[in-house]
Amino acid sequence: MNDLAEINALKYEIAKVAASSKEGHIASAYSILDLLWVLYKKVLKTELGQPLKGDQFILSKGHASLALYAIFVATNIITLEEFHSFGQYGSRLGGHPDSNKLEQITASTGSLGHGLPIAVGMAMAYKIRGLSDRVFCLVGDGECNEGTIWESALLANHHKLDNLYCIVDFNHSTDRALSLGDLEKKFIAFGWHVISIDGHHHSQIANAFSYRAIERPVAIIANTIKGKGVGVMESEPAWHHRSPTEQELDLIRKELS
């Protein structure tokens, strides 16, 4: 099975999990799944369960947790059976990532704007300890409305955290509320090295993740499509937080097969 077929299979499992649990943000998960696939399959060098040891990833956009759990299935961190426990009483897999329940989750997130400040602190700790490992943090474009994102951006530049990568899921879902304008220019103004990519193009993603800046943090503006891969869901606000009906689930299966 090639990468696209495996990713589409994961997308269908995400839809099934959301349908059975009546919870989850499917479209947001589809928006970032390619990014996480490349990150976990081809980039991260981690020692799971070892704080401040190895590359780290923080999903600041915590409501897209279904994508992270699906990648955990693909990398044998959890089983498919456990994935289907999502949202159930006693499950380790909640609507937002919880580091107290699963050691492979670096930080508990959900309140938007919290993940990047944590990532800055971790990147600083790596620098102080003389470690060469990197910290990756994925934020949503709507999350960039939070002041803590830009406070963290200032701090990261001030401390020359070239081991820090902020990935922005730029799917334009926030445009209805507040247009962010040119994100590249904004991060450049804050002193970051900026790379703009197609967030669904795997070689572009891999090249961006492998780039090493000198004395500057890296912002990767990933241009994505919310609900990528399912026509009825793509860039459709109604799908931000809803579960599919049985009929819709069947249509999703056919489109992804």
C-alpha positions as a Markdown table, in Angstrom:
| # | Residue | x | y | z |
|---|---|---|---|---|
| 1 | Met | 0.0 | 0.0 | 0.0 |
| 2 | Asn | 1.4 | 3.4 | -1.0 |
| 3 | Asp | 1.4 | 6.5 | 1.3 |
| 4 | Leu | -1.8 | 8.0 | -0.2 |
| 5 | Ala | -3.7 | 4.7 | 0.2 |
| 6 | Glu | -2.5 | 4.4 | 3.8 |
| 7 | Ile | -3.5 | 8.0 | 4.6 |
| 8 | Asn | -6.9 | 7.6 | 3.0 |
| 9 | Ala | -7.4 | 4.4 | 5.0 |
| 10 | Leu | -6.6 | 6.4 | 8.2 |
| 11 | Lys | -9.0 | 9.1 | 7.1 |
| 12 | Tyr | -11.8 | 6.6 | 6.8 |
| 13 | Glu | -10.9 | 5.3 | 10.3 |
| 14 | Ile | -11.0 | 8.9 | 11.6 |
| 15 | Ala | -14.5 | 9.3 | 10.1 |
| 16 | Lys | -15.7 | 6.0 | 11.7 |
| 17 | Val | -14.3 | 6.9 | 15.1 |
| 18 | Ala | -16.0 | 10.3 | 15.0 |
| 19 | Ala | -19.3 | 8.7 | 13.8 |
| 20 | Ser | -19.3 | 6.2 | 16.7 |
| 21 | Ser | -18.2 | 8.6 | 19.4 |
| 22 | Lys | -20.3 | 11.5 | 18.1 |
| 23 | Glu | -17.2 | 13.6 | 18.8 |
| 24 | Gly | -14.1 | 15.0 | 17.1 |
| 25 | His | -13.0 | 17.5 | 14.5 |
| 26 | Ile | -12.7 | 15.4 | 11.3 |
| 27 | Ala | -12.0 | 18.3 | 8.8 |
| 28 | Ser | -9.3 | 19.7 | 11.1 |
| 29 | Ala | -7.7 | 16.2 | 11.3 |
| 30 | Tyr | -7.7 | 15.8 | 7.6 |
| 31 | Ser | -6.1 | 19.2 | 7.2 |
| 32 | Ile | -2.9 | 18.2 | 9.1 |
| 33 | Leu | -2.7 | 14.4 | 8.5 |
| 34 | Asp | -0.1 | 14.7 | 5.7 |
| 35 | Leu | 2.0 | 16.9 | 7.9 |
| 36 | Leu | 2.0 | 14.5 | 10.8 |
| 37 | Trp | 2.5 | 11.5 | 8.5 |
| 38 | Val | 5.8 | 12.9 | 7.2 |
| 39 | Leu | 6.8 | 14.1 | 10.6 |
| 40 | Tyr | 6.4 | 10.8 | 12.4 |
| 41 | Lys | 7.3 | 8.5 | 9.5 |
| 42 | Lys | 10.3 | 10.3 | 8.2 |
| 43 | Val | 11.6 | 13.1 | 10.5 |
| 44 | Leu | 11.2 | 12.7 | 14.2 |
| 45 | Lys | 13.9 | 10.9 | 16.1 |
| 46 | Thr | 12.4 | 10.4 | 19.5 |
| 47 | Glu | 13.0 | 8.4 | 22.6 |
| 48 | Leu | 9.4 | 7.9 | 23.8 |
| 49 | Gly | 8.7 | 8.6 | 27.4 |
| 50 | Gln | 12.1 | 10.4 | 27.9 |
| 51 | Pro | 11.5 | 14.0 | 28.8 |
| 52 | Leu | 13.9 | 16.4 | 27.0 |
| 53 | Lys | 15.5 | 13.6 | 25.1 |
| 54 | Gly | 15.1 | 13.3 | 21.3 |
| 55 | Asp | 13.0 | 15.4 | 18.9 |
| 56 | Gln | 9.7 | 16.5 | 20.3 |
| 57 | Phe | 6.3 | 17.4 | 18.8 |
| 58 | Ile | 3.5 | 19.4 | 20.3 |
| 59 | Leu | 0.1 | 19.5 | 18.7 |
| 60 | Ser | -1.0 | 23.0 | 19.9 |
| 61 | Lys | -4.0 | 22.7 | 17.7 |
| 62 | Gly | -5.4 | 20.1 | 20.2 |
| 63 | His | -8.9 | 19.8 | 18.8 |
| 64 | Ala | -7.3 | 18.0 | 15.8 |
| 65 | Ser | -6.3 | 15.1 | 18.1 |
| 66 | Leu | -7.9 | 12.5 | 15.8 |
| 67 | Ala | -5.1 | 13.0 | 13.3 |
| 68 | Leu | -2.5 | 12.5 | 16.0 |
| 69 | Tyr | -4.1 | 9.3 | 17.3 |
| 70 | Ala | -4.4 | 8.0 | 13.7 |
| 71 | Ile | -0.7 | 8.6 | 13.2 |
| 72 | Phe | -0.1 | 6.7 | 16.5 |
| 73 | Val | -1.9 | 3.8 | 14.9 |
| 74 | Ala | 0.2 | 4.0 | 11.8 |
| 75 | Thr | 3.4 | 4.1 | 13.9 |
| 76 | Asn | 2.3 | 1.3 | 16.3 |
| 77 | Ile | 2.1 | 3.4 | 19.4 |
| 78 | Ile | -1.5 | 2.4 | 19.9 |
| 79 | Thr | -3.7 | -0.2 | 18.3 |
| 80 | Leu | -6.6 | 0.4 | 16.0 |
| 81 | Glu | -8.9 | -1.1 | 18.6 |
| 82 | Glu | -7.7 | 1.5 | 21.1 |
| 83 | Phe | -8.2 | 4.3 | 18.5 |
| 84 | His | -11.9 | 3.3 | 18.4 |
| 85 | Ser | -12.1 | 3.9 | 22.1 |
| 86 | Phe | -11.8 | 7.6 | 21.4 |
| 87 | Gly | -14.1 | 9.7 | 23.6 |
| 88 | Gln | -15.3 | 6.8 | 25.7 |
| 89 | Tyr | -15.2 | 6.8 | 29.5 |
| 90 | Gly | -11.8 | 5.6 | 30.7 |
| 91 | Ser | -10.1 | 5.9 | 27.3 |
| 92 | Arg | -6.7 | 7.4 | 27.0 |
| 93 | Leu | -7.8 | 9.2 | 23.9 |
| 94 | Gly | -9.8 | 12.3 | 24.6 |
| 95 | Gly | -11.0 | 15.2 | 22.4 |
| 96 | His | -7.7 | 16.9 | 23.2 |
| 97 | Pro | -4.2 | 15.3 | 23.7 |
| 98 | Asp | -3.5 | 14.5 | 27.4 |
| 99 | Ser | 0.1 | 13.8 | 28.3 |
| 100 | Asn | -1.0 | 12.4 | 31.7 |
| 101 | Lys | -2.7 | 9.5 | 29.9 |
| 102 | Leu | -0.3 | 8.7 | 27.1 |
| 103 | Glu | 3.5 | 9.2 | 27.5 |
| 104 | Gln | 4.0 | 9.7 | 23.8 |
| 105 | Ile | 2.1 | 13.0 | 24.0 |
| 106 | Thr | 4.6 | 15.7 | 24.9 |
| 107 | Ala | 2.1 | 18.2 | 26.2 |
| 108 | Ser | -1.5 | 18.5 | 27.1 |
| 109 | Thr | -3.1 | 21.0 | 24.8 |
| 110 | Gly | -6.5 | 22.3 | 23.8 |
| 111 | Ser | -6.7 | 25.9 | 25.1 |
| 112 | Leu | -5.4 | 27.6 | 21.9 |
| 113 | Gly | -2.2 | 29.5 | 22.1 |
| 114 | His | -0.6 | 27.3 | 24.8 |
| 115 | Gly | 1.5 | 24.8 | 22.7 |
| 116 | Leu | 4.0 | 27.3 | 21.2 |
| 117 | Pro | 5.0 | 28.8 | 24.6 |
| 118 | Ile | 5.6 | 25.3 | 25.9 |
| 119 | Ala | 7.7 | 24.5 | 22.8 |
| 120 | Val | 9.7 | 27.7 | 23.3 |
| 121 | Gly | 10.5 | 26.6 | 26.8 |
| 122 | Met | 11.6 | 23.1 | 25.7 |
| 123 | Ala | 13.7 | 24.5 | 22.9 |
| 124 | Met | 15.5 | 26.8 | 25.4 |
| 125 | Ala | 16.1 | 23.9 | 27.7 |
| 126 | Tyr | 17.7 | 21.9 | 24.8 |
| 127 | Lys | 20.0 | 24.9 | 24.1 |
| 128 | Ile | 21.0 | 25.2 | 27.7 |
| 129 | Arg | 21.8 | 21.5 | 27.9 |
| 130 | Gly | 23.7 | 21.6 | 24.7 |
| 131 | Leu | 21.4 | 19.2 | 22.9 |
| 132 | Ser | 21.0 | 19.2 | 19.1 |
| 133 | Asp | 17.5 | 17.8 | 19.1 |
| 134 | Arg | 14.6 | 19.8 | 17.7 |
| 135 | Val | 11.1 | 20.9 | 18.9 |
| 136 | Phe | 8.2 | 20.9 | 16.4 |
| 137 | Cys | 4.9 | 22.6 | 17.2 |
| 138 | Leu | 1.8 | 22.7 | 15.0 |
| 139 | Val | -0.6 | 25.6 | 15.4 |
| 140 | Gly | -3.8 | 26.4 | 13.6 |
| 141 | Asp | -4.2 | 29.6 | 11.6 |
| 142 | Gly | -7.1 | 30.6 | 13.9 |
| 143 | Glu | -4.8 | 30.0 | 16.8 |
| 144 | Cys | -2.6 | 32.8 | 15.4 |
| 145 | Asn | -5.2 | 35.2 | 16.7 |
| 146 | Glu | -3.9 | 34.5 | 20.2 |
| 147 | Gly | -1.4 | 36.9 | 21.7 |
| 148 | Thr | 0.7 | 34.1 | 23.2 |
| 149 | Ile | 1.7 | 33.0 | 19.7 |
| 150 | Trp | 3.3 | 36.3 | 18.9 |
| 151 | Glu | 4.8 | 36.7 | 22.4 |
| 152 | Ser | 6.4 | 33.3 | 21.9 |
| 153 | Ala | 7.6 | 34.3 | 18.4 |
| 154 | Leu | 9.4 | 37.4 | 19.9 |
| 155 | Leu | 11.0 | 35.3 | 22.6 |
| 156 | Ala | 12.1 | 32.6 | 20.3 |
| 157 | Asn | 13.8 | 35.1 | 18.0 |
| 158 | His | 15.4 | 36.9 | 20.9 |
| 159 | His | 17.0 | 33.6 | 22.2 |
| 160 | Lys | 18.0 | 32.5 | 18.6 |
| 161 | Leu | 16.1 | 29.2 | 18.9 |
| 162 | Asp | 17.1 | 27.6 | 15.6 |
| 163 | Asn | 16.0 | 24.3 | 17.0 |
| 164 | Leu | 12.4 | 25.4 | 17.1 |
| 165 | Tyr | 9.9 | 24.8 | 14.2 |
| 166 | Cys | 6.4 | 26.3 | 14.3 |
| 167 | Ile | 4.2 | 24.7 | 11.7 |
| 168 | Val | 1.1 | 26.8 | 10.8 |
| 169 | Asp | -1.9 | 24.8 | 9.4 |
| 170 | Phe | -3.0 | 27.6 | 7.1 |
| 171 | Asn | -6.3 | 26.3 | 5.9 |
| 172 | His | -8.0 | 29.7 | 6.0 |
| 173 | Ser | -10.8 | 28.5 | 8.4 |
| 174 | Thr | -10.3 | 31.7 | 10.4 |
| 175 | Asp | -10.9 | 34.0 | 7.5 |
| 176 | Arg | -14.6 | 34.3 | 8.3 |
| 177 | Ala | -13.7 | 35.8 | 11.7 |
| 178 | Leu | -10.4 | 37.6 | 11.2 |
| 179 | Ser | -8.2 | 37.6 | 8.2 |
| 180 | Leu | -4.5 | 37.0 | 9.1 |
| 181 | Gly | -3.2 | 38.6 | 5.9 |
| 182 | Asp | 0.3 | 37.7 | 4.9 |
| 183 | Leu | 1.6 | 35.2 | 7.5 |
| 184 | Glu | 5.0 | 35.0 | 5.9 |
| 185 | Lys | 5.6 | 38.7 | 6.3 |
| 186 | Lys | 4.4 | 38.6 | 9.9 |
| 187 | Phe | 6.8 | 35.9 | 10.9 |
| 188 | Ile | 9.7 | 37.5 | 9.0 |
| 189 | Ala | 8.9 | 40.7 | 10.8 |
| 190 | Phe | 9.4 | 38.8 | 14.1 |
| 191 | Gly | 12.8 | 37.6 | 12.9 |
| 192 | Trp | 11.9 | 34.0 | 11.9 |
| 193 | His | 13.1 | 32.1 | 8.8 |
| 194 | Val | 10.0 | 31.3 | 6.9 |
| 195 | Ile | 9.2 | 28.5 | 4.5 |
| 196 | Ser | 5.9 | 28.4 | 2.6 |
| 197 | Ile | 4.8 | 24.9 | 1.4 |
| 198 | Asp | 1.8 | 22.9 | 0.1 |
| 199 | Gly | 0.9 | 21.2 | 3.3 |
| 200 | His | -0.3 | 18.1 | 1.4 |
| 201 | His | 2.8 | 17.7 | -0.8 |
| 202 | His | 5.1 | 15.2 | 1.0 |
| 203 | Ser | 8.4 | 16.1 | -0.5 |
| 204 | Gln | 7.8 | 19.8 | 0.2 |
| 205 | Ile | 6.9 | 18.9 | 3.8 |
| 206 | Ala | 10.0 | 16.7 | 4.2 |
| 207 | Asn | 12.3 | 19.4 | 2.7 |
| 208 | Ala | 10.9 | 22.1 | 5.1 |
| 209 | Phe | 11.3 | 19.8 | 8.1 |
| 210 | Ser | 14.9 | 19.1 | 7.3 |
| 211 | Tyr | 15.9 | 22.7 | 6.8 |
| 212 | Arg | 18.3 | 24.0 | 9.4 |
| 213 | Ala | 18.3 | 27.8 | 10.0 |
| 214 | Ile | 21.2 | 29.5 | 11.8 |
| 215 | Glu | 20.3 | 31.4 | 15.0 |
| 216 | Arg | 16.7 | 31.8 | 13.9 |
| 217 | Pro | 13.6 | 29.8 | 14.6 |
| 218 | Val | 11.8 | 28.3 | 11.6 |
| 219 | Ala | 8.1 | 29.0 | 10.7 |
| 220 | Ile | 6.6 | 26.6 | 8.1 |
| 221 | Ile | 3.5 | 28.0 | 6.6 |
| 222 | Ala | 1.6 | 24.9 | 5.4 |
| 223 | Asn | -1.1 | 25.9 | 2.9 |
| 224 | Thr | -3.7 | 23.2 | 3.5 |
| 225 | Ile | -7.3 | 22.4 | 2.7 |
| 226 | Lys | -9.6 | 21.8 | 5.7 |
| 227 | Gly | -11.4 | 18.4 | 5.1 |
| 228 | Lys | -8.8 | 17.5 | 2.4 |
| 229 | Gly | -9.8 | 14.4 | 0.4 |
| 230 | Val | -13.6 | 14.5 | 0.9 |
| 231 | Gly | -15.3 | 16.9 | -1.5 |
| 232 | Val | -18.4 | 17.6 | 0.7 |
| 233 | Met | -16.1 | 18.4 | 3.6 |
| 234 | Glu | -13.4 | 20.5 | 2.0 |
| 235 | Ser | -13.4 | 24.1 | 3.2 |
| 236 | Glu | -17.0 | 23.7 | 4.5 |
| 237 | Pro | -17.5 | 25.4 | 7.9 |
| 238 | Ala | -20.4 | 23.1 | 8.8 |
| 239 | Trp | -17.9 | 20.3 | 9.1 |
| 240 | His | -15.8 | 22.0 | 11.7 |
| 241 | His | -17.2 | 19.9 | 14.6 |
| 242 | Arg | -19.8 | 17.3 | 13.7 |
| 243 | Ser | -19.9 | 13.5 | 13.1 |
| 244 | Pro | -21.1 | 11.9 | 9.9 |
| 245 | Thr | -24.4 | 10.1 | 9.5 |
| 246 | Glu | -24.3 | 6.4 | 8.4 |
| 247 | Gln | -25.1 | 7.6 | 4.8 |
| 248 | Glu | -22.4 | 10.2 | 4.9 |
| 249 | Leu | -19.9 | 7.7 | 6.3 |
| 250 | Asp | -20.6 | 5.5 | 3.3 |
| 251 | Leu | -20.0 | 8.4 | 0.9 |
| 252 | Ile | -16.8 | 9.2 | 2.7 |
| 253 | Arg | -15.7 | 5.5 | 2.4 |
| 254 | Lys | -16.4 | 5.5 | -1.4 |
| 255 | Glu | -14.5 | 8.8 | -2.0 |
| 256 | Leu | -11.5 | 7.6 | 0.0 |
| 257 | Ser | -11.3 | 4.1 | -1.5 |
